[in-house]
Amino acid sequence: MPRPAIDEQVRQAVREYLTVSVNKLPGEAPLNVLAVAKRTGFDRKTLKKYGLDAEIAAAAKQQSTGSKLSPQQEQRRSHADALQQRDQEIALLRQRCERLIAQICMAEGNAQRLGIDPTELWKPLPVPDRSVSRAGGWKTHRL
């Protein structure tokens, strides 16, 4: 049984990437065959085989003409990007905290299930007795 043709999958993935990338700066989303191949996960020879290199070149030309922003627009964009990045970090930290809380609740529940008082889990460990030296003690027990 032959492999199914992937030309439609390739075309769709490349066109989706191009529509998003045209509005970005060339440094953020480079538009050349190699970069698009890496971002979409298809080989660059496959992109050329289906004639997508011409679409990529046209999109790169459109990106270069449309990406000339004024300094005020670039500054607004950088502030917006910084805020978006901060919001993503906050969301990531919130998820991590929620996972830790769930793990703590599970540990307390298991302790209670095993007959251990959950408050005992949070008491500080006692300081070990350091009044007697244990150095060299293992040599006296060997034969």
C-alpha positions in Angstrom: 0.0 0.0 0.0 1.6 3.3 -1.0 2.1 6.2 1.4 -0.6 8.9 1.3 0.3 12.1 -0.4 1.1 14.9 2.1 1.0 17.8 -0.3 -2.2 19.2 1.2 -0.8 18.9 4.7 2.4 20.7 3.7 0.5 23.4 1.8 -1.8 24.0 4.8 1.0 24.1 7.4 3.1 26.5 5.3 0.2 28.8 4.5 -0.8 29.0 8.1 2.7 29.9 9.1 3.0 32.5 6.4 -0.2 34.2 7.3 1.0 34.6 10.9 4.5 35.5 10.0 3.8 38.2 7.5 2.7 40.6 10.2 5.7 39.9 12.4 9.2 41.4 12.1 11.8 39.5 10.1 13.8 38.8 13.2 10.8 37.3 15.0 9.6 35.1 12.1 12.1 34.7 9.3 10.6 33.9 5.9 13.0 31.8 3.9 12.7 28.2 2.8 15.0 26.8 5.5 13.4 28.7 8.3 9.9 27.8 7.2 10.9 24.2 6.9 12.3 24.1 10.4 9.2 25.8 11.8 6.7 23.6 10.0 8.6 20.4 10.4 8.8 19.5 6.7 12.0 19.1 4.7 13.0 22.1 2.6 13.1 19.9 -0.5 9.5 19.0 0.0 8.6 22.6 0.2 10.4 23.3 -3.1 8.8 20.1 -4.7 5.4 21.5 -4.2 6.3 25.0 -5.4 5.9 26.7 -2.0 9.3 28.4 -2.3 7.6 31.0 -4.5 4.9 31.6 -1.9 7.5 32.0 0.8 9.5 34.5 -1.3 6.3 36.5 -1.9 5.4 36.5 1.7 9.0 37.6 2.6 8.7 40.5 0.2 5.4 41.4 1.7 6.8 41.1 5.2 9.8 43.4 4.4 7.6 46.1 2.9 4.9 46.0 5.6 7.3 45.7 8.6 8.5 49.3 8.5 7.1 50.6 11.8 7.6 54.0 13.3 9.7 54.2 16.5 6.6 54.8 18.5 4.9 51.7 17.1 8.0 49.6 17.8 8.1 50.9 21.3 4.4 50.1 21.8 5.0 46.7 20.3 7.9 46.0 22.6 5.9 47.0 25.6 3.0 44.8 24.5 5.4 41.9 24.0 6.9 42.4 27.4 3.4 42.4 29.0 2.5 39.3 27.1 5.6 37.6 28.2 5.0 38.6 31.8 1.4 37.3 31.6 2.7 34.0 30.3 5.2 33.7 33.1 2.5 34.5 35.7 0.2 31.8 34.2 3.1 29.3 34.3 3.9 30.1 37.9 0.2 29.8 38.8 0.0 26.4 37.2 3.1 25.3 39.1 1.7 26.5 42.4 -1.6 24.7 41.8 0.2 21.5 41.0 2.3 21.8 44.2 -0.8 22.4 46.3 -2.5 19.4 44.8 0.6 17.3 45.6 0.6 18.5 49.2 -3.1 17.7 49.5 -2.5 14.2 48.2 0.4 13.7 50.6 -1.7 14.8 53.6 -4.6 12.6 52.4 -2.3 9.6 52.1 -0.9 10.3 55.5 -4.3 10.4 57.1 -5.3 7.2 55.2 -2.2 5.5 56.7 -3.1 6.6 60.2 -0.5 9.4 60.5 -1.6 12.8 61.8 -1.2 15.2 58.9 0.0 17.9 61.2 3.0 15.7 62.1 4.2 16.1 58.5 4.9 19.8 59.0 6.8 19.7 62.3 10.5 20.5 62.0 13.0 17.7 62.1 14.8 17.3 65.5 18.5 18.2 65.5 20.7 15.1 65.6 22.7 14.4 68.7 26.2 15.7 68.1 27.6 15.3 71.6 29.4 12.0 70.8 31.8 11.7 67.9 31.1 8.9 65.5 34.3 9.3 63.5 36.2 6.1 63.1 33.6 4.0 64.8 33.1 1.8 61.8 36.8 0.5 62.0 36.3 -1.0 65.5 33.5 -3.2 64.4 35.4 -4.9 61.5 37.2 -8.1 62.2 
